[in-house]
Amino acid sequence: SLFVVPNRDFRDEEYSIPEAILRENGIGIKVAASGPDDCKGIAGTIVSVNYTFDKVNTDEFGAIVFVGGTGVERYFTDDGALGLAKEFFSSGKLVCAICWASVLLAKAGILSGKKVTGWEGGKADLEAAGAQYTGETVTIDGNIITGNGPDGAGEFANKIVNAMLEG
């Protein structure tokens, strides 16, 4: 699966916990970001980048996971990030986002009529995009899986694993 990580200021747990759980279940991980330099989390986690957005071949992945943190705001207007969300969604693959990253899916225009969760501060943006905000720890609607934040990162990851192994 492909993790989309902000180059700066991502929430460390929203990357490290799902990454560990997916790997434990035999699911390979690659990382995409807007730039090729290492990504740095709010608490100092360093993550190497495998691809810039323009180099991703979506055929190689069954799921995309957007990691939150304040740095993800830079991707709300990034055509590469938004394009990946749209491409994975339209091809029926899993599109997953946690915390503030759920708003990226709203900006990509793929949440109309969908039930989603995310950081409460993003509720207005989600509802403006036609989504129904649940406030749950994790919400699944079709091929979209959203998590509310770092405290739910483990449950979020387990739902992704279940969906990938069933799919």
N, C-alpha and C positions, 0 to 999 in steps of 0.2 A: 504494500500500500504506500501511497505517496503522502508524506506529511508536508504541509505548507507552513513554514515557520517565518515569522517576522525577523528581519536581519538584526533588529535591536528591540529590546524590551518585550520579549514574549514571557508568558507565565511559565516558569520552569517546570512546575508539576504537571501542567497541561500538555507538555511534551514528554517528560521523562516517565511518568506513570503509564500513559497509553503505549509509549514506545516499548517499555519493558514487558507489559502484558501481551502485546501483539507478538513480540519476539519469542516469549515463552511458549506461545501457541504455534510457533513455526511460521509466522507470517513475516515476510521480509519487509524492510522499511527503507525507503529512500526519502531524501529531503530536498524540497524545492524552495527557493526564495527569489526575491527580485534581483539580488546581486550575488556574486559568487563567493564573497567573503563569509567567514564563519558567522553564525548567528549567536548573539549574546543575550541570555535571559536576564530578567530583572534581578534574580538572585545570583547571577554569575555563571550559569550553565553555558557551556560552549558547544554548539552543534555545527558539524561540518555540512556544507551544502553539496549535494550531488548534481543538481540541475538548477539553472536559472529557468524561469517560467517558459521562455521561448524554446527551450531544449527538451521539454517533457513530451514523451510519446504516450498518450493516454491509453493506448492499447496494451501497454505493459503492466497496467495496474487495475485492480478490482475495486479500489476504494481510494478516496482522497479525504484527508483529515486536516482541517484548518485549526491551528493552535491559536489560542487567545493571548491576551495581554495588551497593554496599551499600544504596543508597536503595530498591532494588526490594523490600526486605523489607517496606516499608510497604504494598505492594500484595498481600502474601500473604493479608491479611485484608480486602482492599478488594473489596466486592461488585461494584463497577463494573468493575474490572480482571478479576476472576475471571469475571464474566458475559460480558465480551467474548471471553475465551479459549474459553468454552463455546460461545458463539454462532457464532464463526468455525469451531470444530471441528465442530459439529453440522451446519453448512451445507456442509461439505466443502471449505472454503477452507483455504489454507495457514496453519498456526499455527507461528510460528518464535520461538525464544527462545535467548538466548546467555548463557553463564556462570551466574550466580546466578539469572537469570530463569527457567531451566528448572524451578526449584522452584515458581514461580508456576503452571506448567501442572500440576504434581503437586497443588497446593492446589486447583486448579479441577476435579480429579478426571477428567482426560482422558488420563492416561498408563497406565492399567491395561493390561498386556500389550504395551506399546510399548517399543521400543529407543530410548534417549535418551542424550545426553551433556550435559555441563554442568560447572560448577565442581566440583572433587572434594569440596569441603566440603558440597555438596548431595547427595552420593551416598545417604546414609542416608534423607533425605526422599524422594528419587526412588524408591528401592527400597521404602520404606514405602507408596508410592502404587501399587505393583504394576508399576513400570517396571523394565526391564532396563538397568542403567547400562553403557555401552560404554567410556567413557573416550576415545573417538575425538575427533579435532578437530571433525568434523561428522558427525552421524548423521541419516539420513532414514528415517522409518518412516511410510509412507502420506502423509498430508498434514501430518505434523509434522516440522519441521526444527530440530535443536538444534545449537548450537555450544558449544565448551568454554570460550571466553574470548577476551580481546582479541587474543591471538596468532593465533587462528583466524578473526578477524573478516572478513578478505578472502575466505577459502574459504567461510565461512558465507554471505556476501553473494552470491557467485557461484552457489552452489547454489540460493539463493532465486530469483535471476534466471533460471537454467535452468528451474526448476520453473514459474515464472510465464510464461515465453515458450513453453514446451512446452504448458502448460495452456491 
